């Protein structure tokens, strides 16, 4: 799966919950207050289920989940390790 395919899936998931269709790949949606910390767990569960990976405790840093780029990077690293 390519990084662009991953970003497309992550964006589609996010757009179910936020009302900003023009969200940029590098936009920090937590800082922008588009989503809150409670939503982070939904995002983690989505990543694990959709991409069939295990998000370890060491991965649970905001920098891994605060933008489409960062989520895609985490997933790519997990899929290639």
N, C-alpha and C positions, 0 to 999 in steps of 0.2 A: 504494500500500500504506500502510495507516495505522500509526501507531506501535504500536498494540495488536497488530496482526497481526505486526509485526516482533518485538515482545516475545514473542509466543506461539511463534514459530519459534525464537528464541534460547533460550527456556526449554526447549523440547522437546529441542534439541541438548544443552544443559547437563545435563539430567536423564538422558541416556544415560550420562554419565560420573560424575555425583555422586549421592549417595544422600541428598538432602534435598529432598523433594517440595514443601516449603513455603518454598522460597527466595523472598525478597522482591525486588522490582524494584530496590531501591536497596542491597541487601546486597552488600558487597565480598567476593566469593568468594575472592579472593587473600588478603586479610587474615584471613579466616575459615579459611584453609588447606583449603578445600574442593577447590581445584585448585592446581596449581603452575605455575611459569613455563614449563615445557616444554609444558604444555597450551595456553598462549597461542598458539603457532603453529598448533595445530589449530583454535583458535577463529578466528584470522585467515583461515585457508584456508576454513573453513566460511562465514564472512561473504562472502568474495570469490565463492565458488562459488554459494551459495544466493541472494545478492542481486545477483549479476552486477555487482559494483563492484570497483574496484582500490583496495586499501589502500596508500597511499603511505607512504614512509619517515617523512614528517612526522606521519602518523596513528599510528605505532607507539609510542604512549605508553600507559602502564598506565592512565591516567585514561580512556582511550577504550574499555577492555576489562574493567574491574574490576567491573562490575555489568550487569545486564540493561538498566537505564536508560541507562548510558553507551554500551553497544554499540548500542542502539536509536537513541540520539542521533547517533552517528557514521554509522550507515547512513542515517538520515533526511537528514542534511546532505549525504552523498554522492549520494543519489538526487535531491535537489532542486537540486544545484549544476550 
